[in-house]
Amino acid sequence: MGFPKINFRVCEVKQCPLYLYNDVVQIAGIAISMENNGESSLINTTAVYFPPSRSSCKILSADLTRIIIEYERADQIPDCLISCSGCTGSIRLEHFRMLSRGNDSSNPDSRLEDIVPLLNDLPFFRNIDPAHRHTVFNSFKVRNCVKNEIILRKGDPNESFFIVASGRVTVFNDAEVPISTLRQGDVFGEMSLICDENVGATVQAVNVCRLLQTDRQHFRNMLQMHPSLQHYFTRLFAKRLTDTNKMRSDEYASGMIGTLEEISLEALFQTLHLNQKTGVLTITQLSKGIARFSMRKGALIKAYYAGRKGKTAFQSVLHEKNGRFKFQQGLPAEDAGLAEIGNFMKLLMEGLQSLDEHATTGR
């Protein structure tokens, strides 16, 4: 097949029996809609190339084929993050561009000297004596990131400190809910280097962005040689702690987060339904992972838990007694037009009946 191949990299693995983190799956193909003598047809040619020594997966192949049908050509698929439909496990993949230019000095977007005019605008460098700024600056390299690129992933080892030179990045919590957006001059990656721990939160590019990046050893040398940076990070940590406490206070005040020990899932769903809430309910620390439910004006339109979807996912989660929840107002664009899964009160009553039967039979 002569169509160009594009890459999807496995960026998250949840008990997947076939693939590992960082595996790359390639796809190529085209989808054409045709009309002839009043008949409509769709012609699709898709090739999925799995990593060497890995088995093929029909479920993942079907997921990737649907993406080609949506965008008509593989090479027209935008940078994105997708989840497979799942079997006994699941994976998430990110589409990224294999940029051969990398940090080549011949590439104008990768030259350190082009960022020199920004030095006085970046708080990190303002805390260094002007006589030493360029020496410190030369310890960095430029990293160009595409939209939706995962820069750091929670739980992974980290060897780098980053400064946002342009663009924006988003920081996500354990429930994969955005908790902050970092812009020009903001820094990240320093906590895992200072505390010698793995990454504490996932960081993803919102749009095309340029970062200044340096390694662990250079970062530690900077802290030792420039005590003013230690004061800078102390102030930064204090501000982040204050912001986090305020955010939690606001969330608790609005009743949008809590634990299942404080309110049962039955009562929580009824509250959202009766108040005609629109948004996404995310429940973490459950026995089988994370559950997500999308609601529109109190009606259930999307449900996922433990590899199950729709009605069965909703009824399955009602068995849970422990966990943390957060309701975030507003729906993703892809959820806005979904149909209701069913009459909410009927779904709830059937779920509770199933719960009673489970308690009676012990199965």
C-alpha positions as CSV (number, residue, x, y, z in Angstrom):
1,M,0.0,0.0,0.0
2,G,1.5,3.3,-1.1
3,F,-0.1,5.6,1.4
4,P,2.1,7.3,4.0
5,K,2.3,5.7,7.5
6,I,1.6,7.6,10.6
7,N,2.5,6.7,14.2
8,F,0.5,6.1,17.3
9,R,2.6,5.6,20.5
10,V,1.3,3.7,23.5
11,C,1.4,6.2,26.3
12,E,-0.7,4.4,29.0
13,V,-1.2,0.7,29.7
14,K,-3.9,-0.7,32.0
15,Q,-3.5,-4.5,32.1
16,C,-3.3,-4.8,28.3
17,P,-2.2,-8.4,27.4
18,L,-0.6,-7.4,24.2
19,Y,1.2,-4.0,24.3
20,L,3.7,-2.2,26.4
21,Y,4.4,1.5,27.2
22,N,6.2,3.2,24.3
23,D,5.2,0.6,21.6
24,V,4.5,2.3,18.3
25,V,1.6,1.2,16.0
26,Q,1.6,2.6,12.5
27,I,-1.5,3.0,10.2
28,A,-1.9,3.9,6.6
29,G,-5.0,4.1,4.4
30,I,-7.8,6.1,2.9
31,A,-11.6,6.2,3.1
32,I,-13.7,7.4,0.2
33,S,-17.5,8.1,0.1
34,M,-19.1,7.4,-3.3
35,E,-22.5,7.8,-4.9
36,N,-23.5,5.9,-8.0
37,N,-27.0,5.5,-9.5
38,G,-28.5,6.8,-6.3
39,E,-26.6,4.4,-4.1
40,S,-24.1,5.5,-1.5
41,S,-21.0,3.5,-0.6
42,L,-17.9,3.8,1.5
43,I,-14.6,2.4,0.3
44,N,-12.0,2.0,3.0
45,T,-8.5,0.6,2.8
46,T,-6.7,0.6,6.1
47,A,-3.4,-1.2,7.0
48,V,-2.3,-1.4,10.6
49,Y,1.3,-2.2,11.3
50,F,1.9,-3.6,14.8
51,P,5.3,-3.5,16.6
52,P,7.7,-6.3,15.9
53,S,7.2,-9.4,18.1
54,R,3.8,-8.1,19.2
55,S,0.5,-9.8,18.2
56,S,-2.2,-8.0,16.2
57,C,-5.4,-6.8,17.9
58,K,-8.7,-6.7,16.1
59,I,-10.2,-4.3,18.6
60,L,-7.4,-1.8,18.2
61,S,-7.5,-2.3,14.4
62,A,-11.2,-1.4,14.4
63,D,-10.6,1.7,16.6
64,L,-7.8,3.0,14.2
65,T,-9.9,2.2,11.1
66,R,-12.7,4.4,12.5
67,I,-10.3,7.3,12.8
68,I,-9.2,6.9,9.2
69,I,-12.9,6.9,8.1
70,E,-13.5,10.1,10.2
71,Y,-10.5,12.0,8.6
72,E,-10.6,10.2,5.2
73,R,-6.8,9.9,5.0
74,A,-4.3,8.7,7.6
75,D,-2.0,11.6,6.9
76,Q,-4.8,14.0,7.7
77,I,-5.3,12.8,11.2
78,P,-4.5,15.6,13.6
79,D,-2.3,15.2,16.7
80,C,-4.5,13.5,19.2
81,L,-4.8,11.2,22.2
82,I,-7.2,8.1,21.8
83,S,-8.2,5.2,24.0
84,C,-8.8,1.7,22.7
85,S,-12.3,0.1,23.2
86,G,-10.7,-2.3,25.6
87,C,-10.9,-6.1,26.3
88,T,-9.4,-7.5,29.5
89,G,-7.3,-4.4,29.6
90,S,-6.9,-1.1,27.8
91,I,-4.3,1.3,26.4
92,R,-4.2,4.9,25.4
93,L,-2.2,6.1,22.3
94,E,-1.0,9.5,21.2
95,H,-0.5,10.4,17.6
96,F,2.8,12.3,17.1
97,R,4.8,13.5,14.2
98,M,8.2,12.0,13.7
99,L,10.0,15.3,13.3
100,S,13.4,14.6,11.7
101,R,14.5,18.2,12.4
102,G,14.4,17.6,16.2
103,N,16.7,20.1,17.9
104,D,18.9,20.6,14.8
105,S,20.6,24.0,15.0
106,S,19.7,24.5,11.4
107,N,16.1,24.6,12.4
108,P,15.2,28.2,13.3
109,D,12.6,27.1,15.9
110,S,15.3,25.2,17.8
111,R,18.0,27.8,18.1
112,L,18.7,29.0,21.7
113,E,19.8,32.4,20.4
114,D,16.3,33.1,19.2
115,I,15.1,33.0,22.8
116,V,17.7,35.3,24.2
117,P,15.4,38.4,23.9
118,L,12.9,36.6,26.3
119,L,15.4,36.1,29.1
120,N,14.4,39.2,31.0
121,D,10.7,38.1,30.7
122,L,11.3,34.7,32.3
123,P,11.1,34.8,36.1
124,F,13.6,31.9,36.5
125,F,16.4,33.9,34.8
126,R,15.5,37.2,36.6
127,N,16.6,35.4,39.8
128,I,20.1,35.0,38.4
129,D,22.8,37.7,38.5
130,P,22.9,39.3,35.0
131,A,26.6,38.5,34.7
132,H,25.8,34.8,34.9
133,R,22.5,34.5,33.0
134,H,23.9,33.6,29.6
135,T,26.1,30.9,31.2
136,V,23.1,29.3,32.8
137,F,21.0,29.8,29.7
138,N,23.5,27.9,27.6
139,S,22.9,24.8,29.8
140,F,19.4,24.5,28.2
141,K,18.3,23.2,24.9
142,V,15.1,24.0,23.0
143,R,12.4,21.4,22.8
144,N,9.5,21.8,20.3
145,C,6.3,20.1,21.2
146,V,3.3,19.5,19.1
147,K,-0.3,19.9,20.2
148,N,-1.4,17.2,22.7
149,E,2.1,15.8,23.1
150,I,2.7,14.2,26.5
151,I,5.8,15.9,28.0
152,L,5.8,14.2,31.4
153,R,3.7,11.3,32.6
154,K,2.7,10.7,36.2
155,G,4.8,7.9,37.8
156,D,7.5,7.9,35.1
157,P,11.2,8.7,36.0
158,N,12.2,12.3,35.2
159,E,15.6,13.6,34.3
160,S,14.7,17.1,33.1
161,F,13.6,20.6,34.2
162,F,11.5,22.7,31.9
163,I,10.7,26.4,31.3
164,V,7.8,27.3,29.0
165,A,9.2,29.7,26.4
166,S,6.0,29.9,24.3
167,G,2.7,28.2,24.1
168,R,0.8,26.5,26.9
169,V,0.9,23.2,28.8
170,T,-1.8,21.6,31.0
171,V,-1.1,19.7,34.3
172,F,-3.5,16.8,35.1
173,N,-4.3,15.2,38.5
174,D,-4.8,11.4,39.2
175,A,-8.3,11.5,37.7
176,E,-6.9,13.0,34.5
177,V,-8.7,16.2,35.2
178,P,-6.9,19.4,34.3
179,I,-5.8,21.3,37.5
180,S,-3.6,24.1,36.0
181,T,-2.4,25.6,32.8
182,L,1.2,26.8,32.5
183,R,2.2,29.6,30.2
184,Q,5.3,31.5,29.1
185,G,7.8,31.8,32.1
186,D,6.2,29.0,34.1
187,V,8.4,26.0,35.1
188,F,7.7,22.3,35.8
189,G,9.6,19.1,36.4
190,E,11.6,20.6,39.3
191,M,9.8,18.8,42.1
192,S,10.8,15.3,41.0
193,L,14.4,16.4,40.6
194,I,14.6,18.2,44.0
195,C,12.8,15.4,45.8
196,D,14.4,12.6,43.7
197,E,11.0,11.1,43.0
198,N,9.0,10.0,40.0
199,V,6.8,12.5,38.1
200,G,3.9,13.6,40.3
201,A,1.5,14.8,37.6
202,T,1.0,14.4,33.9
203,V,1.9,17.4,31.7
204,Q,0.6,17.8,28.2
205,A,1.0,20.4,25.5
206,V,-2.2,22.4,24.9
207,N,-0.9,23.7,21.5
208,V,2.4,23.9,19.7
209,C,4.9,25.1,22.2
210,R,8.6,25.7,22.8
211,L,10.3,24.6,26.0
212,L,13.7,25.2,27.5
213,Q,15.0,21.9,28.9
214,T,18.0,21.0,31.0
215,D,19.0,17.8,32.7
216,R,19.2,16.8,36.3
217,Q,22.9,17.5,36.8
218,H,22.8,20.9,35.2
219,F,19.7,21.8,37.3
220,R,21.4,20.8,40.6
221,N,24.5,22.7,39.6
222,M,22.4,25.8,39.1
223,L,20.8,25.5,42.6
224,Q,24.3,25.1,44.2
225,M,25.9,28.0,42.3
226,H,23.0,30.4,42.5
227,P,21.4,30.5,46.0
228,S,18.8,33.0,44.7
229,L,17.2,30.2,42.8
230,Q,16.6,28.3,46.0
231,H,14.6,31.3,47.3
232,Y,12.8,31.5,43.9
233,F,11.6,27.8,44.2
234,T,10.7,28.3,47.9
235,R,8.4,31.2,46.9
236,L,7.1,29.1,44.0
237,F,6.2,26.1,46.2
238,A,4.5,28.4,48.7
239,K,2.4,30.0,46.0
240,R,1.4,26.6,44.5
241,L,0.4,25.3,47.9
242,T,-1.7,28.4,48.5
243,D,-3.4,28.0,45.1
244,T,-4.0,24.3,45.7
245,N,-5.6,24.9,49.1
246,K,-7.8,27.6,47.7
247,M,-8.9,25.4,44.8
248,R,-9.8,22.6,47.1
249,S,-11.6,25.0,49.4
250,D,-13.6,26.3,46.5
251,E,-14.4,22.8,45.3
252,Y,-15.6,21.6,48.7
253,A,-17.6,24.8,49.1
254,S,-19.4,24.1,45.8
255,G,-20.0,20.5,46.7
256,M,-18.4,19.2,43.5
257,I,-15.9,16.8,45.1
258,G,-16.1,14.4,47.9
259,T,-15.8,10.7,48.9
260,L,-18.3,7.8,48.7
261,E,-18.0,7.4,52.4
262,E,-19.7,10.8,52.7
263,I,-22.5,10.2,50.1
264,S,-23.6,7.0,48.4
265,L,-23.4,6.7,44.6
266,E,-27.2,6.3,44.6
267,A,-27.6,9.7,46.4
268,L,-24.9,11.3,44.3
269,F,-26.5,10.4,41.0
270,Q,-30.0,11.4,42.2
271,T,-28.6,14.8,43.3
272,L,-27.1,15.4,39.9
273,H,-30.3,14.2,38.2
274,L,-32.7,16.3,40.3
275,N,-30.6,19.4,39.9
276,Q,-30.4,18.8,36.1
277,K,-26.6,19.1,36.1
278,T,-24.5,19.0,32.9
279,G,-21.0,17.8,33.1
280,V,-18.6,14.9,33.7
281,L,-18.6,12.9,37.0
282,T,-15.2,11.2,37.5
283,I,-14.8,8.6,40.3
284,T,-11.4,7.4,41.3
285,Q,-9.9,4.9,43.8
286,L,-12.5,2.3,42.9
287,S,-11.9,-1.4,43.1
288,K,-11.6,-1.7,39.3
289,G,-10.1,1.7,38.4
290,I,-11.6,5.0,37.3
291,A,-15.2,5.5,36.3
292,R,-16.6,8.4,34.2
293,F,-20.1,9.4,33.5
294,S,-21.3,12.3,31.3
295,M,-24.7,13.9,32.1
296,R,-26.7,16.5,30.2
297,K,-29.4,18.3,32.2
298,G,-29.5,15.4,34.7
299,A,-29.7,12.7,32.1
300,L,-27.1,10.0,31.7
301,I,-25.6,10.1,28.2
302,K,-22.2,8.3,28.6
303,A,-20.9,5.8,31.1
304,Y,-17.6,3.9,31.4
305,Y,-16.3,1.6,34.2
306,A,-14.1,-1.5,34.3
307,G,-14.1,-1.9,30.5
308,R,-17.9,-1.7,30.4
309,K,-20.0,1.0,28.8
310,G,-23.5,2.4,28.9
311,K,-26.1,0.8,31.1
312,T,-23.9,-2.1,32.4
313,A,-21.1,0.4,33.4
314,F,-23.7,2.5,35.4
315,Q,-25.1,-0.6,37.1
316,S,-21.7,-2.0,37.9
317,V,-20.4,1.1,39.6
318,L,-23.4,1.2,42.0
319,H,-21.7,-1.8,43.9
320,E,-18.9,0.5,44.9
321,K,-18.7,1.8,48.5
322,N,-15.3,3.5,48.6
323,G,-13.7,6.1,46.3
324,R,-13.4,9.8,45.5
325,F,-15.5,11.7,43.1
326,K,-15.4,15.0,41.2
327,F,-18.1,16.6,39.1
328,Q,-16.8,19.1,36.5
329,Q,-19.4,21.2,34.8
330,G,-19.5,21.3,31.0
331,L,-19.2,18.5,28.4
332,P,-16.5,17.7,25.9
333,A,-17.5,18.5,22.3
334,E,-17.7,14.8,21.4
335,D,-20.2,14.1,24.2
336,A,-22.5,17.1,23.6
337,G,-24.7,15.4,20.9
338,L,-24.9,11.9,22.5
339,A,-28.4,10.4,23.1
340,E,-29.6,9.5,26.5
341,I,-28.7,6.0,27.6
342,G,-32.2,5.6,28.9
343,N,-34.7,6.9,31.4
344,F,-32.5,7.9,34.4
345,M,-34.9,6.7,37.2
346,K,-35.5,3.4,35.4
347,L,-31.8,2.9,35.1
348,L,-31.2,3.7,38.7
349,M,-34.1,1.4,39.9
350,E,-32.8,-1.5,37.8
351,G,-29.3,-0.9,39.1
352,L,-30.5,-0.9,42.7
353,Q,-32.5,-4.1,42.0
354,S,-29.4,-5.7,40.7
355,L,-27.6,-4.6,43.8
356,D,-30.2,-6.2,46.0
357,E,-30.0,-9.4,44.1
358,H,-26.2,-9.4,44.4
359,A,-26.5,-8.9,48.2
360,T,-29.1,-11.8,48.4
361,T,-27.3,-14.3,46.3
362,G,-23.7,-13.2,47.1
363,R,-22.8,-13.3,43.4
